[in-house]
Amino acid sequence: SAAERERIVAQLQKKTRPQTPIVFATIAYSEQVYSAAGESPLESFIQQPFTLVTGIANPQPLLDFLKSKGVDFQHIAFPDHHHFTDKEL
């Protein structure tokens, strides 16, 4: 929210130089899924359950996005920057 951003900016300004820019970023997910097999619309996964494997710090936004699209998936979470073994793959 705007109020939350203002609160964060006020806190950061206390700890940074006046000329330091403070920016915010968001995640915008694609409606396409890209893989070695090619490109497919996300909608094609709604009727086809699959397993999602993540190795990212916070997969929750991705999980929330997929759930909001009605996608049926099982999630297997690994730690951030996980080095997958041949057995895991």
Steps between C-alpha positions, in 0.01 A plus 500: 500500500605862462507544878729199539737632233513840673580331830781298340641808323500696827693220673751466217558875476621497860775255403603625155647812344246758381590443132452123522207398280245265655308291250243222522457205265222255435471161335287461190454140392456405136193325365744278308709209628843459344693172502744296292192358323390847393239755602151418629218716633458478877135410439610166355620399848163557666369162386832318536634449855877536530781522753661839560857484629646820644840600633427863580500698824128573507286291267173618661422776244539245219283247683233765562506603133457144377221431750321819389504363145341172610806293417518152659853430620710335767787711636842368596709774662877504522713769668599815314767435233485127570758294311288219360657156485447263210280289728277799584458585134 
